[in-house]
Amino acid sequence: MELNASIETRESTREKARASLGLDLSSALDLVSRSDYDSEEAYLDAATKAELERSNPEYRSIRSRLKAELRQRTEQEERKAQGEAYKAIRANVSLDSVDQKNIDTEAADLARRDLAAGRISASALGATIEQYARDLSEKKKDSKAANQLFNQLLRGGKL
């Protein structure tokens, strides 16, 4: 987590105001490289186009809208890729003997509590333990898959 703290000074406020009004912008001639154009007219046309693009509010609003739409599409594609990666990881997750023992112990404890509270009958104890074990196994597999995906993302792995 990055934390950026800045103190506003008179100079920084002045610079922000100049930037928001467009007063700090360099010349449009500096935006395009003269060596990229064969003639002076082509160079001037490119500089004019660059100046119009950066100074036209309609252009800027359209560009901002398209930038937001592109970001949204990219995020959707990333979420889809993460979902597919999660499904692939989840399909290959298995529980080791320690996990299974812990799940069986917890399932038995939960079923005994239900029996003691009168929520189930003694004849339903076995089925209840099995149901709790299935539920807890699925939760544990989900947790392991999510952890693997998270670790893969942290390490910069390709999804």
C-alpha positions in Angstrom: 0.0 0.0 0.0 1.4 3.3 -1.0 0.7 6.4 0.9 1.5 9.7 -0.7 1.2 12.8 1.4 1.8 16.3 0.0 1.7 19.7 1.5 0.0 22.4 -0.5 2.1 25.5 -0.8 1.4 28.7 -2.6 3.7 27.6 -5.5 2.1 24.2 -5.9 -1.4 25.8 -5.8 -0.3 28.3 -8.5 1.2 25.5 -10.6 -2.1 23.5 -10.4 -4.1 26.5 -11.3 -1.9 27.2 -14.3 -2.1 23.5 -15.4 -5.9 23.5 -15.1 -6.2 26.6 -17.2 -3.7 25.3 -19.7 -1.3 28.1 -19.1 1.7 25.9 -18.4 1.5 24.0 -21.7 4.5 24.1 -24.0 4.2 25.1 -27.6 2.5 22.7 -29.9 5.7 22.8 -32.0 7.4 21.0 -29.1 4.8 18.2 -29.2 5.7 17.0 -32.7 9.1 16.2 -34.0 10.2 18.1 -37.0 12.3 15.2 -38.3 9.1 13.1 -38.7 7.8 15.3 -41.5 9.1 15.9 -45.0 7.8 19.5 -45.4 7.2 22.4 -43.2 3.5 22.4 -44.1 3.1 18.8 -42.9 5.0 19.7 -39.7 2.7 22.8 -39.1 -0.4 20.7 -39.8 0.6 18.1 -37.3 1.4 20.8 -34.7 -1.9 22.5 -35.4 -3.8 19.2 -35.0 -1.9 18.5 -31.7 -2.8 22.0 -30.4 -6.5 21.6 -31.3 -6.6 18.2 -29.7 -5.2 19.4 -26.4 -7.1 22.7 -26.3 -10.5 21.5 -27.5 -12.8 20.7 -24.5 -15.0 18.5 -26.6 -11.9 16.5 -27.7 -10.7 16.2 -24.1 -14.2 15.1 -22.8 -14.5 12.4 -25.6 -10.9 11.2 -24.9 -11.7 11.0 -21.1 -14.9 9.1 -21.8 -13.1 6.7 -24.1 -10.2 6.3 -21.6 -12.7 5.4 -18.9 -14.5 2.9 -21.3 -11.2 1.3 -22.2 -10.2 1.0 -18.5 -13.6 -0.6 -17.8 -13.2 -3.1 -20.7 -9.7 -3.9 -19.5 -10.9 -4.5 -16.0 -13.7 -6.8 -17.3 -11.2 -8.8 -19.3 -8.9 -9.1 -16.3 -11.8 -10.2 -14.1 -12.8 -12.8 -16.7 -9.2 -14.1 -17.0 -9.0 -14.2 -13.2 -12.3 -16.2 -13.0 -11.1 -18.7 -15.6 -7.7 -19.0 -13.8 -9.6 -19.5 -10.5 -11.8 -22.3 -12.1 -8.7 -24.0 -13.4 -6.9 -23.8 -10.1 -10.0 -24.9 -8.2 -10.4 -27.9 -10.4 -6.9 -29.1 -9.4 -7.1 -28.4 -5.7 -7.0 -31.4 -3.4 -7.0 -31.6 0.3 -4.2 -33.3 2.2 -4.7 -35.7 5.1 -4.2 -33.0 7.7 -6.9 -30.8 6.1 -9.3 -33.8 5.8 -8.7 -34.8 9.5 -9.4 -31.2 10.6 -12.5 -31.1 8.5 -13.8 -34.4 9.8 -13.2 -33.2 13.4 -15.0 -29.9 12.8 -17.9 -31.6 11.0 -18.4 -34.0 13.9 -18.2 -31.2 16.4 -20.8 -29.2 14.5 -23.1 -32.2 14.2 -22.8 -33.0 17.9 -23.7 -29.4 18.7 -26.8 -29.7 16.5 -27.7 -32.9 18.2 -27.2 -31.3 21.7 -29.3 -28.3 20.7 -32.1 -30.6 19.4 -31.9 -29.4 15.8 -31.3 -33.0 14.5 -32.2 -36.4 15.7 -29.7 -39.1 16.7 -30.6 -41.1 13.6 -29.6 -38.1 11.4 -26.2 -37.6 13.0 -24.2 -39.6 10.4 -25.9 -37.8 7.5 -25.4 -34.4 9.1 -21.7 -35.1 9.7 -21.3 -36.1 6.0 -23.1 -32.9 4.9 -20.9 -30.7 7.1 -17.8 -32.5 5.9 -18.8 -31.9 2.3 -19.5 -28.2 3.0 -16.3 -27.7 4.9 -14.3 -29.5 2.2 -15.7 -27.2 -0.5 -15.0 -24.1 1.6 -11.4 -25.3 2.2 -10.9 -26.0 -1.5 -12.3 -22.6 -2.3 -9.9 -21.0 0.2 -6.9 -22.9 -1.1 -7.7 -22.0 -4.7 -8.2 -18.3 -3.8 -4.9 -18.3 -1.9 -3.1 -19.8 -4.9 -4.7 -17.3 -7.3 -3.8 -14.4 -5.0 -0.2 -15.6 -4.7 0.0 -16.0 -8.4 -1.2 -12.4 -8.8 1.2 -11.1 -6.2 4.1 -12.8 -8.0 3.1 -11.2 -11.2 2.2 -14.5 -12.8 0.4 -14.7 -16.1 -3.3 -15.6 -15.8 
